[in-house]
Amino acid sequence: MYAITGITGQVGGALARTLLEAGQPVRAVVRNSEKGQSWSAKGCEVAVAKMEDPTALTAAFKDASGVFILPPSEFDPAPGFPEARAVIDAVYKAIKLARPGKVVVLSTVGAQATQPNLLTQRTLMEQKLSTLEIPVTFLRPGWFMENFAWDISSARDNGVISTFLQPVDKTFPMIATADVGRVAAELLQQEWQGRRVVELEAEHRISPGEAAATFSKIFDRPVRVEAVPRETWASLFKAQGMKDPMPRIQMLDGFNESWIDFEGGEQNSLKGKVTLETVLKGLIEAA
């Protein structure tokens, strides 16, 4: 039995579908019973547990041969990341008590970075769960291609996309969520000992300029890319409702300055199968 947190999201859903297609039993770990109904209809067990509740998580992980941890993302964290720390402590306690056979944790590219930034939440998760005395894999995916969903209307209607990833011809490690879910399912079904890290990106690195060119191909119209000036980021993010934009700015700086990258480098990363064009077409059809 594989217990899957975050199953209602893109990555967790892709993972669960991959396991089910392989004939593997799945336990959907959801925040409330309503969110589990569709997975129950697919033949999954359903366990209700919030990620901050160690008692409920312990019950959800009990007797599982493998557990997938997808920690919730906090995009505007309080200083010191208390939201992430609460989840980390609960997950750690639950795994230690339930003792599943193995654990796969969704982490992030750049989790090894020492500079503070928005992704430090995943660094803290890795540091804590690395002390568990069971096999743990940290899956570090690149920038999700699905983030380009924010650019669809502007590309279609105005022929322009705006980017915080700069310069616009710089290539970045990116990946489709379908690949992340598929690889996570494969990892859960493997056997290993101790701690390991798997870094995952697309077959080739992608620039914002390539994203604009791909939109142009799909929409059959010129689409250009504009870099959002860094000096405007703080005021822009605050106008969008963020209380403290600095962690997000530090993360973007990390990508742009290349101190957020894969620890093993591009040559040692696992490569996905899904192309940017496939992802964008799917996002456009769903919009």
N, C-alpha and C positions, 0 to 999 in steps of 0.2 A: 504494500500500500504506500502510495506517495502522497504526502500532505503538501498542498500547494497554497501558499499565501499569495495575495495579489491576483487571484485567478480571474477577477472581473476586468482586469486591465489588458492591454494589448500583449504584453510579454507573457504574463501568467496564463492568459487565455490560449495563446499559441502553444505554450508548453503543455498545458493540460490536453489540448486537442491532439498533440503529437503522441502523448502517452496513451490516450484512449484509442487512437488509431493503431497503436502497437499492441493493443489488448491488455494494457496495464491498468490496475485498479488505482483510482484517484480519489483523494479526499479533498474536497473544496473547502478551504478555510476562508470564511466570509465574515463581515462585520455584523450582518443581520440576516435572518433566515430568508427574507425576500430576495436578497442578492444571490442566494444559493439555489433558488427554484429552477432556473434554467439548467444549472449543472446537475441537479438531481434528476431532471428529465433525461439527461445524457447518460445516466447510470452512475454518477458519482455519489459517494458519501458526502454529507455536508456537516461541517463543524463550525459553530459560531464562536468567534473570538476576535476581540479587538487587539491590535498589535501592541497595545500598552498594558495588556492584562496577562500576566504570567500564568495565572491559574488556568484560565481558559485556553491559553496557548499550549500549556502542558497536556491538557486533555486532547487537544487537536492533534498533537504530535505523537501521542502515545501509540506504541506498536507500529509506527511507520518505519518502513525500510529506508525511506529517504524523505527529506524535507526540503522544500524550496522556500527561501526567505526573500521576499521582495519588500523591503522597507518602504513605507510611504515617503514621498518626496515633500520636503518643506522648503518652498521657494522663497519665503521671507522669514527666516528663522530669527528667534530671539538671540541675543548675545550668548555665546557659549554653547549653542545648539541644544537647549534643554529638551526640545521635542524629540530630536533624534536620540538623545541619551536615554530618554524614558523607554523608547521602543527597544533600543539595544539592550538595556538591562532586563526588560521583560523577555525578550527572545533568548538571551543568554540563560536566564534562570529556567525557562521552559525546556530548552534543549538539554540542559544539564540534568533536569529531573526526568524528562521523558526518554532520553537516550535513544534517539532514532539511529538507524544504521549509518547514515551519512547525511551531510547537509551541503546544499549548493546555495550560495548567497549571491544575489545580484548586487554587484558593486559598480564601479565605474572606471573608465579611463582616467588615469591620473590619481588614483587612490593613494599612490605612494608619495605624492607631492607633500613637501613639508610646509609650504606656504599656505596660510589659511585662505579658504575660499568656500564657495557654496558646497562643493563636493567633499569638504572635510567631514561631512556627515557620514559618508561611506568609509572614509579613512578610520574614523572612530569605530565603526561597525567591524571592519576588518581586524583592528587591533584587539578588540574584545573577544570576538569569536575565534580568533587564532589560538586562544588559550584553551579551547575545548579539547577534551581528550577523545574525540571521535573524528573521522575523516571529514574535512571541510574543503570545499572548492569555492574560491571567489571568482566569479565570472565578471570580467571587466569589459563591458562593451564600449564602443566609441559613441560619438554624438549621434543621437537618433535621427535618421532621415525624416521621420514623421514630423519633426519640428518645422519642416517646410510647409506644413499645413497652414501656418499663419500667413504665408505669402500667396496663397492661391488666388484670392480675390484681387489683390493688387497686380499680380502678374497677368491675370485674365483681363481685368478692366483697364489698367493703366500702363501695362507693359513695363513694369518695374518691380523689383523686389529690394527690400532694405535688409542689410545684414550687420550684425555686431561682430561677425567673424571677419577678421581683416589681417592683411590686405585681401582684396577680393579674389586675387589669383592664387592665394596661398591654399594648399590642400590640407585637409583635416581628416582624421580617422572618423569615419561614419559607419553606420550599420542600420539595417532594417530590423524592426522589432520582431518580425516573423523569424528572422535568422536567430535572434537572441533566444526566443522561445524554443525553437528547434534544437539549438545547441544545448540549452539548459536541460532539455529532456534527455538528450544523449548523455550528458554528464551525469545526470541522476542515475542512469542505468549502468554506469561504469563502476568498477571497484578500484579503490586506491587507498593509500595510507597517508595519514598526516594532513598537512596543509598544502594546497596547490593553488596556483593562480592561472587562469586562462583568459587571455586578452583577445578580443574579437572585433574585427572590422570588415568592411566590404573588400571586394577583390582589389580595388584601387582606391586611393584617397581622393577626396572630392573637395573642390573649391566652391565658394559661392558663385563664381562665374560659371562653373559647369552647371550648377543648379539653375541659373538663369537661362542658359542655353537649352537645358532639358525642358524647362517650361516653354520656351520659344518653340521647340520642336512639337510639343504636345498641342499647344494652342495655335500653332501655325501663324504666329505673329512675333515681331521683335520683342524681346524682353531683356532689359538691362538690369544691372545690379548697382545699388548705391550703398556705400559704407556709411553707417550712422556715426557721425563725429563723436569721438570718445568724450569730449568735454560736455556733451549733451546728455550722456547716459544717466547721471544721477538725477537730474531734474525730470527726465523722461520717466524713469522708473518710479519716482515718487508721485508723479502725476497719475501713474497707473495704479497707485494705491500701496506701493511698497513702503514699509516703515523704515527699513534699513537696506538700501540698495548695494551697500559695499560688498557683501559676500558674492552677489551675482556679478558685480563689476570685476572683482578679483578672479572669479572663475573665467570670465571672458578674457581677461588679461592673460590668464594662464594658457588658454588655447592659443591666443594670438602670439604670445611670446614663446610658445612651445615648451613651457615647463609643466603643462598638463599634456601628457602624451603617454604612450605605453612604456612600461618599465623595461620590457624586453625589446622594444623597437618594432618598426614595421616588419622587419624581416622575420621576426619570431611570432607574430600574431597569427591566430587562426583566422581564416578568411571565410566570409559569408557568401551566399549564392544569389541573393536578391539584389537587383540593380536599382539605382536611383529612379530610373524611368518607370519601372514597375511600381515602385512605392508612390511616386507622384501621380501616376494614372489612377491608382487605387484611391488615393486621397481625394482626387478631383471627382471621381465617380461617387464617392460618399458624401461630398460636400453639399 
